[in-house]
Amino acid sequence: MADPSSYRPAPGTIPVEPGVYRFRDASRRVIYVGKAKSLRSRLNSYFADISALHPRTRQMVTTAASVEWTIVTTEVEALQLEYNWIKEFDPRFNVRYRDDKSYPSLAVTLNEEFPRLQVMRGPKKSGVRYFGPYAHAWAIRETLDLLLRVFPARTCSSGVFKRAGQIGRPCLLGYIGKCSAPCVGRVTADEHRQIIDDFCDFMAGKTDRMIRRLERQMAEASDQLEFERAARLRDDLGALRRSVEKQAVVLTDGTDADVVAFAGDELAASVQVFHVRGGRVRGQRGWVVDSAASAEGTVSEAELVEQFITQFYGPEDAGIPREVLVPELPEDSPALTEWLTQRRGSRVALRVPQRGDKKSLMQTVQRNAEQAFLQYKLKRASDLTARSQALSELQEALDMPEAPLRIECFDISHVQGTNVVASMVVFEDGLARKSEYRRFNMRSTGGDVDWIAEVIRRRFARYLQERTIEAENERAEIEAAGGRARKFSYPPNLVVVDGGAPQVAAAQNVLVELGITDVTLIGLAKRLEEVWVPDDEFPVILPRTSEALYLLQRVRDEAHRFAITFHRQKRSKAMVESELAEIPGLGPARRKALLAEFASLKRLREASVAEIAQVPGFGPDLALRVHEALLAGQATVEPAVNMTTGEVVS
């Protein structure tokens, strides 16, 4: 545990200008990023009486070994730099406004000739219009099921769409009236585009106009004695009204707004966001975050609001609305408002609702946040206790100077010595840190012991190399305002190899050769779950019910899963390359182009000659040759032979 006074800047050396600061630990890893109107005032508060600090802040300043800062001109620049650094370095003590899943949206692929309606997750793409996000994918499908009878747009994948066009028959949705079947020419591209435009207008809030139009068409059909058409329009009208009922009007002025509320304690906070578009709630998001380190003590709602806005609206595809309603305005709300306005390209209002519909909606979001936080505490209480217990048990069992907050595990995967790969998984505070997973293609030949030695050598050689580079270029890195973080320059507290005494001995020899002495090494043998320690004749036996053994098993199993996945990908690619290599006239560049276009041998076999010919570098003759060769290879089956009589078995 470091003493903050050991790295406190000399009096008068901290500037009074606005800027962004970073705390680093002994391994030069960024553990906290913050901004301030006055760097001197803010940083001095971290070096006050340590007993008076908030527990999480106290943990941060005692974990840190140095602090550095960058001066900026305005608060808006500080906001942008703070966001960039948090995104770049992912500091442990900053609030992380993310959870373990991406929220689905209803996407309309307007960039296609025949746009498609689909559920889509992940980053937003150019040329696609999004509605949402929604809390559950089933909510989108339920809405679509109601609306497709009124807006019979395409929902099928490209493969299904092409096959339907080739055989001249639509899918089931085309037969039951929930798709206009543009794949077989029942509607033209322009007519299908009009259906899509009407759907987008309806989802954007223009519901009254659509309902009035259907009512008028139903009355006209009835007057003309077209009762079947009138009945169908009546059913369509009912579907629209049921869909509208699911999206109740919450803001009568029809505005676009995000409503944000928080609930929590000094250690964690629940965040709830309602996305209101056109006056209706179109989506909801919620997650729980750790409270940020704050020199002033308990983290206030205003500080949570500031952290939320800079991180949630930082990405380019954040979808900033015209209004952001929050429970409390942060101190630098004018700078935040200007920053949001610049990112959106038009004015954004950041305000606290005082009365009326917006106040009522804020209270609803607040109740959701409180309920979500209650569920989180009930669910996570035992998990948090178990993780802490597991790390303490490991520290005691392995006689480590401190708890293994960062664990790295290595595993090898191969089939009879072919396509050999290795995996490295990282657990921090007992949780998987997937952004820092690594995988390796093995270069040496031999066996598991040689491959373990190779992967350990490559990982820690990179650690020594990057640590040296960072030490030499420390000042340049600070002035560059956040260059790419070198992930291998962070050493683990504990290294786990999958295997017994031989694998541990091989890894230990490499660490001694490289001069690594501050990393604990163990091996976990699968058969009896024995923990092997270097230079010990007998393994350490952890109790079967211990949290420490359970954590080691999870780390080892995750390394095995990650290695197996990479091995299968490599083996599959090698098999495809091998089969394509036998086709005359198909060189490495064309094989690569085919794989990039079709991704798998199965999809390539299902492709037509015309589809193959569209790949760059392919003409009709070569496409026909590839198509015939793949079909012939698929049809070739080795005959079964009776080993006694030598006869072919039919």
C-alpha positions in Angstrom: 0.0 0.0 0.0 1.6 3.3 -1.1 1.7 6.4 0.9 0.1 9.3 -1.1 2.6 11.7 0.4 5.4 9.8 -1.4 4.3 10.9 -4.8 2.5 14.2 -3.9 3.7 17.0 -6.3 5.8 19.7 -4.7 3.8 22.8 -3.4 3.2 25.3 -6.1 4.1 23.0 -9.0 0.5 22.1 -9.8 -1.1 24.6 -12.3 -4.3 26.5 -11.5 -5.6 26.2 -15.1 -8.3 23.7 -16.2 -7.0 20.3 -17.2 -7.2 16.5 -17.0 -5.2 14.3 -14.6 -4.3 10.7 -14.4 -3.3 8.5 -11.4 -1.0 5.6 -12.2 -0.1 2.5 -10.1 3.4 1.1 -9.6 3.2 -0.7 -13.0 2.5 2.6 -14.8 -1.1 1.5 -15.4 -3.7 4.3 -15.5 -6.2 3.6 -12.6 -8.2 6.9 -12.6 -8.9 9.8 -14.9 -10.5 13.0 -13.9 -10.9 16.6 -15.0 -11.0 19.9 -13.0 -11.5 23.6 -13.5 -8.5 24.2 -11.4 -6.0 21.3 -11.3 -4.3 22.6 -8.2 -7.5 22.8 -6.1 -8.7 19.4 -7.2 -5.5 17.4 -6.9 -4.6 18.9 -3.5 -7.9 17.5 -2.2 -6.7 14.0 -2.9 -3.7 14.5 -0.6 -5.6 15.7 2.4 -6.0 13.6 5.6 -6.3 10.1 4.2 -8.7 9.0 7.0 -11.2 11.7 5.9 -11.3 10.4 2.3 -14.1 8.3 0.9 -13.2 4.6 1.2 -13.1 4.1 -2.6 -11.0 7.2 -3.0 -8.7 6.1 -0.2 -8.2 2.8 -2.0 -7.4 4.6 -5.2 -4.8 7.0 -3.8 -3.1 4.2 -1.8 -3.0 2.0 -5.0 -1.5 4.8 -7.1 2.2 5.5 -7.3 2.2 8.7 -9.4 -0.1 11.5 -10.8 0.3 13.5 -13.9 -1.8 16.1 -15.7 -2.4 17.9 -19.0 -3.5 21.5 -19.2 -6.2 22.5 -21.7 -7.8 25.8 -22.7 -11.5 25.3 -22.0 -13.8 23.0 -20.0 -15.2 21.6 -23.2 -11.7 20.5 -24.2 -11.3 18.9 -20.8 -14.5 17.0 -21.2 -13.4 15.6 -24.6 -9.9 14.7 -23.4 -11.3 13.0 -20.2 -13.7 10.9 -22.3 -10.9 9.9 -24.7 -8.6 8.8 -21.9 -11.4 6.9 -20.1 -12.2 5.1 -23.4 -8.5 4.5 -24.1 -7.2 3.3 -20.7 -10.4 1.9 -19.1 -9.3 3.0 -15.6 -10.3 0.7 -12.8 -11.5 3.4 -10.4 -13.7 5.3 -12.9 -17.4 4.8 -13.3 -18.0 2.4 -16.2 -21.3 3.1 -17.9 -21.7 -0.2 -19.5 -23.0 -3.6 -18.8 -22.5 -7.2 -20.1 -24.9 -6.9 -23.0 -25.7 -4.7 -25.9 -29.3 -3.5 -26.2 -31.3 -4.4 -29.3 -32.8 -1.9 -31.7 -35.3 -2.1 -34.5 -33.2 -1.4 -37.6 -34.3 -0.5 -41.1 -31.6 -1.1 -43.8 -32.4 1.9 -46.0 -29.1 1.4 -47.8 -30.4 -1.7 -49.6 -32.5 -1.8 -52.8 -35.2 -3.7 -50.8 -34.8 -2.5 -47.2 -35.2 -5.0 -44.4 -36.7 -4.7 -40.9 -34.6 -6.6 -38.3 -33.4 -6.7 -34.8 -29.8 -5.4 -34.6 -27.3 -5.0 -31.8 -23.9 -3.5 -31.5 -22.5 -0.3 -33.1 -24.7 1.6 -35.5 -24.0 1.4 -39.2 -24.2 4.1 -41.9 -27.3 3.9 -44.1 -29.4 2.1 -41.4 -32.2 3.8 -39.4 -32.7 2.7 -35.8 -35.6 2.8 -33.5 -34.9 2.0 -29.8 -33.0 0.7 -28.0 -35.4 -1.8 -26.4 -34.8 -3.7 -23.2 -35.6 -7.1 -24.8 -35.4 -8.4 -28.4 -38.8 -10.0 -27.9 -40.4 -6.6 -27.4 -39.2 -5.7 -30.9 -40.5 -8.9 -32.5 -43.8 -8.4 -30.7 -44.1 -4.9 -32.2 -43.1 -6.2 -35.6 -45.6 -9.0 -35.5 -48.4 -6.4 -35.0 -47.2 -4.0 -37.7 -46.3 -6.4 -40.5 -49.9 -6.9 -41.5 -50.2 -3.1 -42.0 -46.6 -2.6 -43.4 -45.8 -5.9 -45.1 -42.0 -5.1 -45.5 -39.2 -7.6 -46.0 -37.8 -9.1 -42.8 -35.8 -12.1 -44.3 -32.0 -12.4 -44.6 -30.1 -11.8 -47.9 -29.7 -15.6 -48.4 -33.4 -16.4 -47.9 -34.3 -13.4 -50.2 -32.0 -14.6 -53.0 -33.2 -18.2 -52.8 -36.8 -17.2 -52.9 -36.1 -15.2 -56.1 -34.3 -18.1 -57.7 -37.1 -20.7 -57.1 -39.9 -18.2 -57.7 -41.7 -18.8 -54.5 -41.9 -16.5 -51.4 -41.5 -17.6 -47.8 -44.3 -18.3 -45.4 -44.7 -14.6 -44.5 -45.4 -13.8 -48.2 -48.3 -16.4 -48.2 -49.9 -15.2 -45.0 -49.8 -11.5 -46.0 -47.1 -10.3 -43.6 -44.6 -9.6 -46.5 -45.3 -8.0 -49.8 -42.9 -10.5 -51.4 -40.6 -8.2 -53.4 -38.3 -11.3 -53.9 -40.8 -12.7 -56.5 -41.8 -9.3 -57.9 -45.2 -8.9 -56.3 -44.2 -5.3 -55.6 -41.6 -3.1 -57.3 -38.7 -1.6 -55.5 -40.4 1.8 -55.4 -43.6 0.3 -54.0 -41.6 -1.6 -51.3 -39.7 1.6 -50.5 -43.1 3.4 -49.9 -44.1 0.7 -47.5 -40.8 1.2 -45.6 -41.2 5.0 -45.6 -44.7 4.6 -44.1 -43.4 2.2 -41.5 -40.6 4.7 -40.5 -43.1 7.6 -40.3 -45.3 5.5 -38.0 -42.4 4.5 -35.7 -41.2 8.1 -35.7 -44.4 9.2 -34.0 -46.7 10.1 -37.0 -49.3 7.6 -35.8 -52.4 9.8 -36.0 -51.9 10.5 -39.7 -51.6 6.8 -40.5 -54.7 5.9 -38.4 -56.8 8.6 -40.0 -55.8 7.4 -43.5 -56.8 3.8 -42.7 -60.1 5.0 -41.3 -60.8 6.9 -44.5 -59.8 4.0 -46.7 -62.1 1.6 -44.6 -65.0 4.0 -45.0 -64.5 4.3 -48.7 -64.3 0.5 -49.1 -67.5 0.1 -47.1 -69.3 2.8 -49.2 -68.2 0.9 -52.4 -69.5 -2.4 -50.9 -66.0 -3.9 -50.8 -66.6 -5.5 -47.5 -63.7 -7.9 -47.5 -61.3 -5.1 -48.1 -63.0 -3.0 -45.4 -62.7 -5.9 -43.0 -59.0 -6.3 -43.7 -58.5 -2.5 -43.2 -60.4 -2.8 -39.9 -58.0 -5.5 -38.7 -55.1 -3.4 -39.8 -56.5 -0.5 -37.9 -56.8 -2.6 -34.8 -53.2 -3.8 -35.1 -52.0 -0.2 -35.3 -54.0 0.9 -32.3 -52.7 -2.0 -30.2 -49.2 -1.1 -31.2 -49.8 2.6 -30.2 -51.2 1.4 -26.8 -47.9 -0.3 -26.1 -46.1 3.0 -26.6 -48.1 5.4 -24.4 -47.7 9.1 -24.8 -45.6 10.5 -21.9 -44.7 14.0 -23.2 -47.6 15.8 -24.9 -45.3 18.2 -26.7 -44.0 15.4 -28.8 -40.4 16.2 -28.0 -37.3 13.9 -28.2 -35.6 13.5 -24.8 -33.6 11.1 -22.7 -34.7 10.9 -19.1 -32.0 9.8 -16.6 -32.3 8.9 -13.0 -29.9 7.3 -10.3 -30.3 5.3 -7.2 -27.6 3.8 -5.0 -25.2 4.1 -2.1 -21.6 5.1 -1.6 -20.3 2.0 -3.4 -22.5 1.6 -6.4 -25.3 3.3 -8.3 -28.1 2.1 -10.5 -28.7 4.1 -13.7 -32.0 4.1 -15.7 -32.5 5.9 -19.0 -35.8 6.2 -20.8 -35.5 7.1 -24.5 -38.5 9.3 -25.5 -38.9 10.0 -29.2 -41.9 11.9 -30.6 -43.4 12.0 -27.1 -43.4 8.2 -26.7 -41.1 5.9 -24.7 -39.3 4.1 -27.5 -36.7 2.3 -25.3 -35.2 1.8 -21.9 -31.7 1.0 -20.7 -30.5 0.3 -17.2 -27.3 -0.9 -15.5 -25.4 -0.7 -12.2 -22.0 0.9 -12.0 -19.3 1.3 -9.3 -19.2 4.7 -7.8 -16.3 6.9 -9.0 -13.4 7.9 -6.8 -14.1 11.3 -5.4 -11.8 13.4 -3.2 -14.7 15.1 -1.6 -16.3 12.0 -0.1 -19.6 10.4 -1.1 -20.2 10.7 -4.8 -23.1 13.1 -5.4 -25.8 12.9 -8.1 -24.3 15.8 -9.9 -21.0 14.0 -10.3 -22.8 10.9 -11.5 -24.7 13.0 -14.0 -21.4 14.5 -15.3 -19.7 11.1 -15.7 -22.8 9.7 -17.4 -23.1 12.4 -20.0 -19.4 12.4 -21.0 -19.3 8.6 -21.4 -22.8 7.8 -22.6 -22.9 10.5 -25.3 -19.2 10.3 -26.2 -19.4 7.7 -29.0 -20.1 9.0 -32.5 -23.3 6.9 -32.8 -24.7 7.9 -29.4 -27.9 9.5 -30.8 -28.1 12.6 -28.7 -31.7 14.0 -28.4 -32.9 17.6 -28.2 -33.3 17.4 -24.4 -31.5 15.5 -21.6 -33.5 15.5 -18.4 -31.5 14.8 -15.3 -32.2 14.8 -11.5 -29.5 17.4 -10.7 -27.3 19.7 -12.8 -23.6 19.3 -12.4 -21.4 22.3 -11.6 -20.1 22.6 -15.2 -23.5 22.2 -16.9 -22.9 25.1 -19.3 -19.7 23.3 -20.6 -21.6 20.0 -20.9 -24.4 21.7 -22.8 -22.0 23.2 -25.2 -20.2 19.9 -25.7 -23.5 18.1 -26.4 -24.6 20.8 -28.8 -21.3 20.5 -30.7 -21.6 16.7 -30.9 -25.2 16.8 -32.1 -24.8 19.6 -34.5 -27.8 21.5 -33.1 -28.9 22.9 -29.7 -29.3 20.5 -26.8 -31.0 21.4 -23.6 -29.7 19.9 -20.3 -32.2 20.6 -17.5 -33.9 19.4 -14.4 -37.7 19.0 -14.9 -39.7 21.0 -12.4 -43.3 20.3 -13.1 -45.8 18.7 -15.4 -45.4 15.6 -17.6 -41.6 15.7 -17.5 -41.5 15.8 -13.7 -43.9 12.8 -13.5 -41.8 10.9 -16.0 -38.6 11.6 -14.0 -40.3 10.2 -10.9 -41.2 7.0 -12.9 -37.6 6.6 -14.1 -36.4 7.2 -10.5 -38.7 4.4 -9.2 -37.3 2.1 -11.9 -33.7 2.9 -10.8 -34.5 2.2 -7.1 -36.1 -1.1 -8.0 -33.2 -2.1 -10.2 -30.7 -1.2 -7.5 -32.6 -3.3 -4.9 -32.5 -6.3 -7.3 -28.8 -5.8 -7.9 -28.0 -5.8 -4.2 -30.0 -9.0 -3.6 -28.3 -10.7 -6.6 -24.8 -9.5 -6.2 -24.3 -9.6 -2.4 -23.2 -13.2 -2.3 -21.1 -12.9 -5.5 -19.1 -10.0 -4.2 -18.5 -11.8 -0.9 -17.4 -14.9 -2.7 -15.0 -13.1 -5.0 -13.3 -11.4 -2.0 -13.1 -14.6 -0.1 -11.6 -16.4 -3.1 -8.9 -13.8 -3.5 -8.1 -13.9 0.2 -7.9 -17.7 0.2 -5.6 -17.7 -2.8 -3.3 -15.1 -1.1 -3.1 -17.3 2.0 -2.7 -20.7 0.3 0.0 -19.4 -2.0 1.7 -17.3 0.6 1.5 -14.2 -1.6 2.3 -10.7 -0.3 -1.0 -9.3 -1.6 -4.3 -10.6 -3.0 -4.0 -11.6 -6.8 -6.1 -8.8 -8.2 -4.9 -9.6 -11.7 -4.7 -13.3 -12.7 -3.5 -14.5 -16.2 -4.1 -18.1 -17.3 -2.5 -19.8 -20.3 -3.7 -22.9 -22.2 -2.6 -24.8 -25.3 -5.0 -26.3 -27.9 -4.1 -28.6 -30.8 -5.0 -31.9 -32.6 -2.0 -34.3 -32.7 0.4 -31.4 -32.9 -1.3 -29.6 -35.8 -2.7 -26.0 -35.8 -1.2 -25.4 -32.3 -2.5 -22.3 -30.6 -2.3 -20.8 -27.1 -4.7 -18.5 -25.2 -4.2 -16.0 -22.5 -7.2 -14.9 -20.4 -7.2 -12.2 -17.8 -9.3 -11.9 -14.6 -9.2 -8.7 -12.5 -10.9 -8.6 -9.1 -12.2 -12.1 -9.8 -14.0 -11.0 -13.0 -13.1 -11.8 -16.6 -11.4 -8.8 -18.4 -12.2 -9.9 -22.0 -10.7 -6.8 -23.6 -7.3 -8.0 -22.5 -7.5 -11.6 -23.7 -4.8 -12.6 -26.2 -4.2 -15.6 -28.5 -1.0 -16.9 -30.0 0.0 -19.1 -33.0 2.7 -21.4 -31.7 6.0 -21.3 -33.7 7.9 -24.1 -32.0 7.5 -27.9 -32.4 7.5 -30.4 -29.6 4.9 -30.9 -26.9 2.8 -29.1 -24.3 5.8 -28.3 -22.2 7.6 -26.6 -25.1 4.6 -24.6 -26.1 3.9 -23.4 -22.5 7.5 -22.2 -22.4 7.1 -20.4 -25.7 3.9 -18.6 -24.8 5.2 -17.5 -21.4 8.5 -16.3 -23.0 6.6 -14.3 -25.6 4.2 -12.7 -23.1 6.8 -11.6 -20.6 9.4 -10.6 -23.2 6.8 -8.2 -24.5 6.2 -7.0 -20.9 9.9 -6.2 -20.4 10.1 -4.6 -23.9 7.1 -2.3 -23.4 8.0 -1.5 -19.8 11.3 -0.2 -21.1 9.7 1.8 -23.9 7.2 3.4 -21.5 10.0 4.4 -19.1 12.0 6.0 -22.0 9.0 7.8 -23.5 7.1 8.7 -20.3 7.1 12.5 -21.0 6.3 12.1 -24.7 3.3 9.9 -23.7 2.0 12.5 -21.3 2.2 15.3 -23.9 0.6 13.1 -26.6 -2.6 13.2 -24.5 -3.2 9.5 -24.4 -1.4 7.3 -26.9 -2.4 3.7 -27.3 -2.0 1.9 -24.0 0.5 -1.0 -24.1 -1.5 -3.8 -22.5 1.4 -6.2 -22.2 3.3 -3.7 -20.0 1.0 -4.6 -17.0 2.3 -7.6 -15.0 -0.1 -10.0 -13.4 0.0 -10.9 -9.7 -0.6 -14.6 -10.4 0.1 -16.7 -13.5 -1.8 -19.9 -14.0 -0.7 -22.6 -16.5 -3.0 -25.5 -17.5 -1.0 -28.5 -16.4 1.1 -30.1 -13.7 4.7 -30.1 -12.5 6.4 -30.3 -16.0 4.5 -27.3 -17.3 5.1 -25.3 -14.2 8.8 -26.1 -14.3 9.0 -25.0 -17.9 7.3 -21.7 -17.2 9.4 -21.1 -14.1 12.6 -21.6 -16.1 11.5 -18.9 -18.6 10.7 -16.4 -15.8 14.1 -17.0 -14.2 15.8 -16.6 -17.6 14.0 -13.2 -18.1 14.6 -12.0 -14.6 10.9 -11.9 -13.6 10.8 -12.4 -9.8 7.7 -10.5 -8.7 5.1 -12.8 -10.3 3.6 -15.9 -8.5 3.3 -19.0 -10.8 1.2 -22.0 -10.3 -0.2 -24.9 -12.4 -3.7 -26.4 -12.2 -3.8 -30.1 -13.1 -7.1 -31.2 -14.5 -7.3 -34.8 -13.2 -7.4 -34.1 -9.4 -7.5 -30.2 -9.6 -4.1 -30.1 -7.9 -2.3 -26.7 -7.6 1.4 -27.1 -8.4 3.9 -24.6 -7.2 7.5 -24.3 -8.6 10.2 -26.4 -6.8 7.7 -28.1 -4.5 7.6 -31.9 -4.6 4.0 -32.1 -3.7 1.0 -30.0 -4.9 -1.1 -27.7 -2.8 -4.6 -29.3 -2.3 -7.3 -26.7 -1.9 -10.6 -27.8 -0.3 -13.2 -28.9 -2.8 -15.7 -26.4 -1.5 -13.3 -23.5 -1.4 -14.0 -20.3 -3.3 -10.3 -20.2 -4.3 -10.5 -23.5 -6.1 -13.7 -22.5 -7.8 -12.1 -19.3 -9.0 -9.1 -21.1 -10.4 -11.4 -23.6 -12.2 -13.3 -20.8 -13.8 -10.1 -19.1 -14.9 -8.7 -22.4 -16.3 -12.0 -23.3 -18.0 -12.2 -19.8 -19.6 -8.7 -20.2 -21.0 -9.5 -23.6 -22.3 -12.7 -22.3 -24.0 -10.8 -19.4 -25.6 -8.1 -21.6 -26.9 -10.5 -24.2 -28.3 -12.5 -21.5 -30.1 -9.3 -20.1 -31.7 -8.1 -23.6 -32.6 -11.4 -24.5 -34.3 -11.3 -21.3 -36.3 -7.7 -21.9 -37.5 -8.5 -25.6 -38.3 -11.6 -24.7 -40.2 -9.8 -22.0 -42.2 -7.0 -24.5 -43.0 -9.5 -27.1 -44.3 -11.2 -24.6 -46.5 -7.8 -23.4 -47.8 -6.8 -27.0 -48.5 -10.0 -27.7 -50.5 -9.8 -24.5 -52.5 -6.1 -25.0 -53.2 -6.9 -28.1 -55.3 -9.0 -26.1 -57.8 -6.8 -25.1 -60.8 -6.4 -21.4 -61.4 -7.3 -20.4 -57.9 -4.3 -18.7 -56.3 -3.9 -17.3 -52.8 -5.4 -13.9 -53.6 -8.6 -15.4 -55.1 -9.0 -17.9 -52.3 -8.7 -15.0 -49.8 -11.3 -13.1 -51.8 -13.7 -16.0 -51.7 -13.4 -16.5 -48.0 -13.9 -12.8 -47.4 -17.1 -12.8 -49.4 -18.7 -16.1 -48.2 -17.0 -16.6 -44.8 -17.5 -20.4 -44.9 -17.3 -23.4 -47.2 -20.9 -24.2 -46.6 -22.1 -20.8 -47.8 -19.7 -21.0 -50.7 -21.2 -24.4 -51.8 -24.7 -22.9 -51.6 -23.7 -19.9 -53.8 -24.7 -19.9 -57.4 -22.3 -19.4 -60.3 -23.5 -15.9 -60.8 -22.9 -15.0 -57.1 -19.3 -16.4 -57.3 -18.7 -14.5 -60.5 -19.5 -11.2 -58.7 -16.4 -11.7 -56.5 -13.5 -9.4 -57.6 -11.1 -11.3 -59.8 -13.6 -14.0 -61.0 -15.2 -14.4 -64.3 -17.9 -16.8 -65.5 -15.5 -19.5 -66.5 -13.6 -19.6 -63.3 -16.8 -19.2 -61.2 -18.2 -22.3 -63.0 -15.1 -24.2 -62.4 -15.2 -23.4 -58.7 -18.9 -24.2 -58.4 -18.5 -27.6 -60.1 -15.4 -28.5 -58.1 -17.1 -27.8 -54.8 -20.2 -29.7 -55.7 -18.1 -32.7 -56.9 -16.1 -32.6 -53.6 -19.3 -32.5 -51.6 -20.8 -35.5 -53.5 -17.6 -37.6 -53.2 -18.2 -40.2 -50.4 -15.7 -43.0 -49.5 -17.4 -46.4 -50.0 -17.7 -48.7 -47.0 -15.7 -51.9 -47.2 -16.3 -55.2 -45.3 -12.8 -55.8 -43.7 -13.4 -59.6 -43.7 -14.6 -60.2 -47.3 -13.2 -57.1 -49.0 -16.6 -56.4 -50.6 -18.1 -52.9 -51.0 -21.1 -52.5 -48.7 -23.9 -50.6 -50.4 
